[in-house]
Amino acid sequence: MQMTAEQSGTKYHLVTITVNGDPYTRAVKANTLLVNLLRDDLDLTGTKKGCELGDCGSCTVHLDGKPVNSCLVLALEADGREITTIEGVSQGSELDTIQKSFLENTAVQCGYCTPGMIMSAKALLERNPNPTELEVREAIAGNLCRCTGYVNIVKAILAAAEKQNKEQ
Amino acid sequence: MYLPDFEYYAPATVNEACELLAKLGPGAKVLAGGTDILSKMKQDQLSLDAVVSIKNFNQLTEIVENDKGDVIIGARVTHNSLIDSPVLQKKYPSICHTAHQMANNQVRNTGTIGGNIVNAVPSADLPPILIALGAQVKLVGTGGERILPLEDFFTGPNESVIKQDEILTEFIIEKQSLTGSNYLKFALRRSGALAVAGVAVAVAMDGNTCTKARIVMGAVAPTPARAKGAEQFLAGKEVTDELLEEVGNRAAAESKPISDIRGSAEYRRDLVGVLTRRALKKAISEGHV
């Protein structure tokens, strides 16, 4: 990280991050949050903002492979690290197994929590390809769905696990 | 919800960080995981001129067991790394179980053990179990380092003995002869909820006799507190259900809870009795620390 010129009294720092495989360098203020860098500077608006306090999980992204709340991470703290957002989950226009499973199981109502849910589900299945229902519920405990659609979300994640295991 | 402006520093060494903290004064704080201080800043509960990030101190993300059998936990270890640590799973699985009861997966991937201690929130989950296990903390400042028992670290809600120029760098759990320990927490939800009350215990058993016991209560006093009267009452006695019931009652009597949105003082005191009894039973019967 290096300091760039001060503009009208405001200090900017250079931050370099890899998002969904692509490197980006941007000048950010110290108080820029990762979620705002992703949404406002990189136009990756799939990552949502909900409670912005680490409770709802709408802003979940993978930081070096682990799900975190991007609303509670300074952009500068992500310097040099790898980020995956919901935009990086599909292979081109081919949806990921988990995304397809959400559609097939009607696990989406208003859709606002869905990107975060899918990021949490993806992290779970990468770590644990055969989760129990309890493990699924635990993995998405930090993702709130206010349409109360948890039953179908859990179903979708379990079905995705089964499908992935069959494909392998 | 945007953060107010502040200066950001990410020094390369701990010494540099201490000097920065000393120079910047009380308006500057250490930034570790950020899950606590960033959310406080967003809600205007904390105002800072500068944060000193410790992200470059990779040596503080390790958990090791030295040749003496002491376990050293770096202050930057995240809660999920506590859960995943082979050293802790072998030596002190009760720490893994405690970390598993905290917050949610995303926060556990970011929040650190150091932050959970330095924030000194009375309902924090890690202090009771770490105190029960006799953990010590290493504080590094501009004038050198000091090591003190975690039990002596807290002075009040959100207050501790840490000085402006000091950084908590590691936890030391010296080798000891315990036969069981655990932390039980009662919260209003299974996940993402603060403890209404929490009790950690550590015991050494000789057959059916308890030779040593530590009982530490969380969320029921201004700081995590040992129930020393209950500990002394238990030590040296043959364990029976009636005895554990009485130990629980004594611990409850020693707690000094307040009433708040999560529970009344009376309810909390009751919880301490129940949790103490259950935690002791579990620690005694499970036969591992």
Interface residues (C-beta under 8 A of the other chain):
Chain A: M1 T10 K11 H13 K29 A30 N31 L33 N36 K49 E52 L53 G54 D55 G57 T60 L63 K66 P67 V68 N69 C71 L72 V73 L74 L76 E77 S120 A123 E138 A139 A141 G142
Chain B: M1 Y2 L3 P4 D5 F6 E7 Y8 A10 L31 G34 T35 L38 S39 K42 Q43 V51 S53 K55 N80 A103 N104 N105 Q106 V107 N109 T110 R190 S191 G192
